[in-house]
Amino acid sequence: MYASVKGVTRLAGGTVNAVLAAAAPLAGWQASSPQREAMLSALNGALGDHLLETGNPLTISMRLRQGGEPLPLDKQALAARLPSATGKVLVLVHGLCMNDWQWGRASSSPDGPIHNHGEALARELGYTPVYLHYNTGLHTSTNGQQFAALLEQLWQAWPQPIEDLTLLAHSMGGLVSRSACHFGEQAGDIWRKGLKNIVFLGTPHHGAPLESLVNWVDTLLGGTVVTQPFAKVGQLRSAGITDLRHGNALGADWQDTDRFERAPDARQLLPLPDGVACFAVLGTTMTVGGGSLAPIREALSRKMVGDGLVSLESALGQHEDPGRNLAFAEENLWVAQGMNHMQLLSRPEVSRQLVHWLREPGV
């Protein structure tokens, strides 16, 4: 799916329309399936803002789902749909170019057993998992505001009194979750006051190298009259992708700016949400040994790579400007050694760490 981010830079002019025309049959294919959802999610991640602006039927609308089907946000209908709902609600938030089906992935190989963190936490800790499905090509702040409103609806419609609301967010989903917390606070939402935990899996809190690289190429191409027309090719990528350059999460981070212009990080400060236990899983494709914090310090001191898409510094919330550092408690950090960005979605070792963090004391 992430390859589509690179692939979109090869599309220009009428080629985009040709691709969308070829994908049009997906709009009439109503049955949900992993294959259909994967194609739609990749398309929305790469061109989602364009799809919305042009009224394209392939545009994904934000919903909470289970098993690929939307959940009704009416108390009676939701109770009928989730008869075994508990007071512990887990909302899983996917990343760029992905969808809710992809939380259930083969743990080691395409033919291997399927592992799902939501199901593991339901089994071990009694959570009821629900899955966010959204257009990842929109601005993170747009998705954050919609997500905040959706969580308020969920809180009001949940068939049991909610005693524990936890967000489990992968990649871009972590930025959307932090953005939602901001908008929930502004609106005085009930869910925001009741939010207990957020777990970030490989979230690019301060941006991702992939978008930075594409933006740098844009700048080089746009520097001369001869190559300037080619810069427009890269500028087809969505608002969601360009938000990943620095980790934009608020509207003020991108409004009144040219999102394709290379510029320093000028985001508004957005600390971790108050009153919420925040945890971070940092992926690294290398094995560095030691305990939970020893490999972090070792890897950072040696400038070791992260999970292949997100650096360790960004996933940890560390910034070259100390004022932008995110204040994760040391005991709430864990290095997933030998795991790439996508494996954070499916490895049983990650689930075991989540259970360790989220298990109530004395249980």
Secondary structure as a PSIPRED ss2 file (coil, helix, strand):
# PSIPRED VFORMAT (PSIPRED V4.0)

   1 M C   1.000  0.000  0.000
   2 Y C   1.000  0.000  0.000
   3 A H   0.000  1.000  0.000
   4 S H   0.000  1.000  0.000
   5 V H   0.000  1.000  0.000
   6 K H   0.000  1.000  0.000
   7 G H   0.000  1.000  0.000
   8 V H   0.000  1.000  0.000
   9 T H   0.000  1.000  0.000
  10 R H   0.000  1.000  0.000
  11 L C   1.000  0.000  0.000
  12 A C   1.000  0.000  0.000
  13 G C   1.000  0.000  0.000
  14 G H   0.000  1.000  0.000
  15 T H   0.000  1.000  0.000
  16 V H   0.000  1.000  0.000
  17 N H   0.000  1.000  0.000
  18 A H   0.000  1.000  0.000
  19 V H   0.000  1.000  0.000
  20 L H   0.000  1.000  0.000
  21 A H   0.000  1.000  0.000
  22 A H   0.000  1.000  0.000
  23 A H   0.000  1.000  0.000
  24 A C   1.000  0.000  0.000
  25 P H   0.000  1.000  0.000
  26 L H   0.000  1.000  0.000
  27 A H   0.000  1.000  0.000
  28 G H   0.000  1.000  0.000
  29 W C   1.000  0.000  0.000
  30 Q C   1.000  0.000  0.000
  31 A C   1.000  0.000  0.000
  32 S C   1.000  0.000  0.000
  33 S C   1.000  0.000  0.000
  34 P H   0.000  1.000  0.000
  35 Q H   0.000  1.000  0.000
  36 R H   0.000  1.000  0.000
  37 E H   0.000  1.000  0.000
  38 A H   0.000  1.000  0.000
  39 M H   0.000  1.000  0.000
  40 L H   0.000  1.000  0.000
  41 S H   0.000  1.000  0.000
  42 A H   0.000  1.000  0.000
  43 L H   0.000  1.000  0.000
  44 N H   0.000  1.000  0.000
  45 G H   0.000  1.000  0.000
  46 A H   0.000  1.000  0.000
  47 L H   0.000  1.000  0.000
  48 G H   0.000  1.000  0.000
  49 D H   0.000  1.000  0.000
  50 H H   0.000  1.000  0.000
  51 L H   0.000  1.000  0.000
  52 L H   0.000  1.000  0.000
  53 E H   0.000  1.000  0.000
  54 T C   1.000  0.000  0.000
  55 G C   1.000  0.000  0.000
  56 N C   1.000  0.000  0.000
  57 P C   1.000  0.000  0.000
  58 L C   1.000  0.000  0.000
  59 T C   1.000  0.000  0.000
  60 I C   1.000  0.000  0.000
  61 S C   1.000  0.000  0.000
  62 M C   1.000  0.000  0.000
  63 R E   0.000  0.000  1.000
  64 L E   0.000  0.000  1.000
  65 R E   0.000  0.000  1.000
  66 Q E   0.000  0.000  1.000
  67 G C   1.000  0.000  0.000
  68 G C   1.000  0.000  0.000
  69 E E   0.000  0.000  1.000
  70 P E   0.000  0.000  1.000
  71 L C   1.000  0.000  0.000
  72 P C   1.000  0.000  0.000
  73 L C   1.000  0.000  0.000
  74 D C   1.000  0.000  0.000
  75 K H   0.000  1.000  0.000
  76 Q H   0.000  1.000  0.000
  77 A H   0.000  1.000  0.000
  78 L H   0.000  1.000  0.000
  79 A H   0.000  1.000  0.000
  80 A H   0.000  1.000  0.000
  81 R H   0.000  1.000  0.000
  82 L C   1.000  0.000  0.000
  83 P C   1.000  0.000  0.000
  84 S C   1.000  0.000  0.000
  85 A C   1.000  0.000  0.000
  86 T C   1.000  0.000  0.000
  87 G C   1.000  0.000  0.000
  88 K E   0.000  0.000  1.000
  89 V E   0.000  0.000  1.000
  90 L E   0.000  0.000  1.000
  91 V E   0.000  0.000  1.000
  92 L E   0.000  0.000  1.000
  93 V E   0.000  0.000  1.000
  94 H C   1.000  0.000  0.000
  95 G C   1.000  0.000  0.000
  96 L C   1.000  0.000  0.000
  97 C C   1.000  0.000  0.000
  98 M C   1.000  0.000  0.000
  99 N C   1.000  0.000  0.000
 100 D H   0.000  1.000  0.000
 101 W H   0.000  1.000  0.000
 102 Q H   0.000  1.000  0.000
 103 W H   0.000  1.000  0.000
 104 G C   1.000  0.000  0.000
 105 R E   0.000  0.000  1.000
 106 A E   0.000  0.000  1.000
 107 S C   1.000  0.000  0.000
 108 S C   1.000  0.000  0.000
 109 S C   1.000  0.000  0.000
 110 P C   1.000  0.000  0.000
 111 D C   1.000  0.000  0.000
 112 G C   1.000  0.000  0.000
 113 P C   1.000  0.000  0.000
 114 I E   0.000  0.000  1.000
 115 H E   0.000  0.000  1.000
 116 N C   1.000  0.000  0.000
 117 H H   0.000  1.000  0.000
 118 G H   0.000  1.000  0.000
 119 E H   0.000  1.000  0.000
 120 A H   0.000  1.000  0.000
 121 L H   0.000  1.000  0.000
 122 A H   0.000  1.000  0.000
 123 R H   0.000  1.000  0.000
 124 E H   0.000  1.000  0.000
 125 L H   0.000  1.000  0.000
 126 G C   1.000  0.000  0.000
 127 Y C   1.000  0.000  0.000
 128 T E   0.000  0.000  1.000
 129 P E   0.000  0.000  1.000
 130 V E   0.000  0.000  1.000
 131 Y E   0.000  0.000  1.000
 132 L E   0.000  0.000  1.000
 133 H E   0.000  0.000  1.000
 134 Y C   1.000  0.000  0.000
 135 N C   1.000  0.000  0.000
 136 T C   1.000  0.000  0.000
 137 G C   1.000  0.000  0.000
 138 L C   1.000  0.000  0.000
 139 H C   1.000  0.000  0.000
 140 T H   0.000  1.000  0.000
 141 S H   0.000  1.000  0.000
 142 T H   0.000  1.000  0.000
 143 N H   0.000  1.000  0.000
 144 G H   0.000  1.000  0.000
 145 Q H   0.000  1.000  0.000
 146 Q H   0.000  1.000  0.000
 147 F H   0.000  1.000  0.000
 148 A H   0.000  1.000  0.000
 149 A H   0.000  1.000  0.000
 150 L H   0.000  1.000  0.000
 151 L H   0.000  1.000  0.000
 152 E H   0.000  1.000  0.000
 153 Q H   0.000  1.000  0.000
 154 L H   0.000  1.000  0.000
 155 W H   0.000  1.000  0.000
 156 Q H   0.000  1.000  0.000
 157 A H   0.000  1.000  0.000
 158 W C   1.000  0.000  0.000
 159 P C   1.000  0.000  0.000
 160 Q C   1.000  0.000  0.000
 161 P C   1.000  0.000  0.000
 162 I C   1.000  0.000  0.000
 163 E C   1.000  0.000  0.000
 164 D E   0.000  0.000  1.000
 165 L E   0.000  0.000  1.000
 166 T E   0.000  0.000  1.000
 167 L E   0.000  0.000  1.000
 168 L E   0.000  0.000  1.000
 169 A E   0.000  0.000  1.000
 170 H E   0.000  0.000  1.000
 171 S C   1.000  0.000  0.000
 172 M H   0.000  1.000  0.000
 173 G H   0.000  1.000  0.000
 174 G H   0.000  1.000  0.000
 175 L H   0.000  1.000  0.000
 176 V H   0.000  1.000  0.000
 177 S H   0.000  1.000  0.000
 178 R H   0.000  1.000  0.000
 179 S H   0.000  1.000  0.000
 180 A H   0.000  1.000  0.000
 181 C H   0.000  1.000  0.000
 182 H H   0.000  1.000  0.000
 183 F H   0.000  1.000  0.000
 184 G H   0.000  1.000  0.000
 185 E H   0.000  1.000  0.000
 186 Q H   0.000  1.000  0.000
 187 A H   0.000  1.000  0.000
 188 G C   1.000  0.000  0.000
 189 D C   1.000  0.000  0.000
 190 I H   0.000  1.000  0.000
 191 W H   0.000  1.000  0.000
 192 R H   0.000  1.000  0.000
 193 K H   0.000  1.000  0.000
 194 G H   0.000  1.000  0.000
 195 L E   0.000  0.000  1.000
 196 K E   0.000  0.000  1.000
 197 N E   0.000  0.000  1.000
 198 I E   0.000  0.000  1.000
 199 V E   0.000  0.000  1.000
 200 F E   0.000  0.000  1.000
 201 L E   0.000  0.000  1.000
 202 G C   1.000  0.000  0.000
 203 T C   1.000  0.000  0.000
 204 P C   1.000  0.000  0.000
 205 H C   1.000  0.000  0.000
 206 H C   1.000  0.000  0.000
 207 G C   1.000  0.000  0.000
 208 A C   1.000  0.000  0.000
 209 P H   0.000  1.000  0.000
 210 L H   0.000  1.000  0.000
 211 E H   0.000  1.000  0.000
 212 S H   0.000  1.000  0.000
 213 L H   0.000  1.000  0.000
 214 V H   0.000  1.000  0.000
 215 N H   0.000  1.000  0.000
 216 W H   0.000  1.000  0.000
 217 V H   0.000  1.000  0.000
 218 D H   0.000  1.000  0.000
 219 T H   0.000  1.000  0.000
 220 L H   0.000  1.000  0.000
 221 L H   0.000  1.000  0.000
 222 G C   1.000  0.000  0.000
 223 G C   1.000  0.000  0.000
 224 T C   1.000  0.000  0.000
 225 V C   1.000  0.000  0.000
 226 V C   1.000  0.000  0.000
 227 T C   1.000  0.000  0.000
 228 Q H   0.000  1.000  0.000
 229 P H   0.000  1.000  0.000
 230 F H   0.000  1.000  0.000
 231 A H   0.000  1.000  0.000
 232 K H   0.000  1.000  0.000
 233 V H   0.000  1.000  0.000
 234 G H   0.000  1.000  0.000
 235 Q C   1.000  0.000  0.000
 236 L C   1.000  0.000  0.000
 237 R C   1.000  0.000  0.000
 238 S C   1.000  0.000  0.000
 239 A H   0.000  1.000  0.000
 240 G H   0.000  1.000  0.000
 241 I H   0.000  1.000  0.000
 242 T H   0.000  1.000  0.000
 243 D H   0.000  1.000  0.000
 244 L C   1.000  0.000  0.000
 245 R C   1.000  0.000  0.000
 246 H C   1.000  0.000  0.000
 247 G C   1.000  0.000  0.000
 248 N C   1.000  0.000  0.000
 249 A C   1.000  0.000  0.000
 250 L C   1.000  0.000  0.000
 251 G H   0.000  1.000  0.000
 252 A H   0.000  1.000  0.000
 253 D H   0.000  1.000  0.000
 254 W C   1.000  0.000  0.000
 255 Q C   1.000  0.000  0.000
 256 D C   1.000  0.000  0.000
 257 T C   1.000  0.000  0.000
 258 D C   1.000  0.000  0.000
 259 R C   1.000  0.000  0.000
 260 F C   1.000  0.000  0.000
 261 E C   1.000  0.000  0.000
 262 R C   1.000  0.000  0.000
 263 A C   1.000  0.000  0.000
 264 P C   1.000  0.000  0.000
 265 D C   1.000  0.000  0.000
 266 A C   1.000  0.000  0.000
 267 R C   1.000  0.000  0.000
 268 Q C   1.000  0.000  0.000
 269 L C   1.000  0.000  0.000
 270 L C   1.000  0.000  0.000
 271 P C   1.000  0.000  0.000
 272 L C   1.000  0.000  0.000
 273 P C   1.000  0.000  0.000
 274 D C   1.000  0.000  0.000
 275 G C   1.000  0.000  0.000
 276 V C   1.000  0.000  0.000
 277 A E   0.000  0.000  1.000
 278 C E   0.000  0.000  1.000
 279 F E   0.000  0.000  1.000
 280 A E   0.000  0.000  1.000
 281 V E   0.000  0.000  1.000
 282 L E   0.000  0.000  1.000
 283 G E   0.000  0.000  1.000
 284 T E   0.000  0.000  1.000
 285 T C   1.000  0.000  0.000
 286 M C   1.000  0.000  0.000
 287 T C   1.000  0.000  0.000
 288 V C   1.000  0.000  0.000
 289 G C   1.000  0.000  0.000
 290 G C   1.000  0.000  0.000
 291 G C   1.000  0.000  0.000
 292 S C   1.000  0.000  0.000
 293 L C   1.000  0.000  0.000
 294 A H   0.000  1.000  0.000
 295 P H   0.000  1.000  0.000
 296 I H   0.000  1.000  0.000
 297 R H   0.000  1.000  0.000
 298 E H   0.000  1.000  0.000
 299 A H   0.000  1.000  0.000
 300 L H   0.000  1.000  0.000
 301 S H   0.000  1.000  0.000
 302 R C   1.000  0.000  0.000
 303 K C   1.000  0.000  0.000
 304 M C   1.000  0.000  0.000
 305 V C   1.000  0.000  0.000
 306 G C   1.000  0.000  0.000
 307 D C   1.000  0.000  0.000
 308 G C   1.000  0.000  0.000
 309 L C   1.000  0.000  0.000
 310 V C   1.000  0.000  0.000
 311 S C   1.000  0.000  0.000
 312 L H   0.000  1.000  0.000
 313 E H   0.000  1.000  0.000
 314 S H   0.000  1.000  0.000
 315 A H   0.000  1.000  0.000
 316 L H   0.000  1.000  0.000
 317 G C   1.000  0.000  0.000
 318 Q C   1.000  0.000  0.000
 319 H C   1.000  0.000  0.000
 320 E C   1.000  0.000  0.000
 321 D C   1.000  0.000  0.000
 322 P H   0.000  1.000  0.000
 323 G H   0.000  1.000  0.000
 324 R H   0.000  1.000  0.000
 325 N C   1.000  0.000  0.000
 326 L C   1.000  0.000  0.000
 327 A C   1.000  0.000  0.000
 328 F C   1.000  0.000  0.000
 329 A C   1.000  0.000  0.000
 330 E H   0.000  1.000  0.000
 331 E H   0.000  1.000  0.000
 332 N H   0.000  1.000  0.000
 333 L E   0.000  0.000  1.000
 334 W E   0.000  0.000  1.000
 335 V E   0.000  0.000  1.000
 336 A E   0.000  0.000  1.000
 337 Q E   0.000  0.000  1.000
 338 G C   1.000  0.000  0.000
 339 M C   1.000  0.000  0.000
 340 N C   1.000  0.000  0.000
 341 H C   1.000  0.000  0.000
 342 M H   0.000  1.000  0.000
 343 Q H   0.000  1.000  0.000
 344 L H   0.000  1.000  0.000
 345 L H   0.000  1.000  0.000
 346 S C   1.000  0.000  0.000
 347 R C   1.000  0.000  0.000
 348 P H   0.000  1.000  0.000
 349 E H   0.000  1.000  0.000
 350 V H   0.000  1.000  0.000
 351 S H   0.000  1.000  0.000
 352 R H   0.000  1.000  0.000
 353 Q H   0.000  1.000  0.000
 354 L H   0.000  1.000  0.000
 355 V H   0.000  1.000  0.000
 356 H H   0.000  1.000  0.000
 357 W H   0.000  1.000  0.000
 358 L H   0.000  1.000  0.000
 359 R C   1.000  0.000  0.000
 360 E C   1.000  0.000  0.000
 361 P C   1.000  0.000  0.000
 362 G C   1.000  0.000  0.000
 363 V C   1.000  0.000  0.000
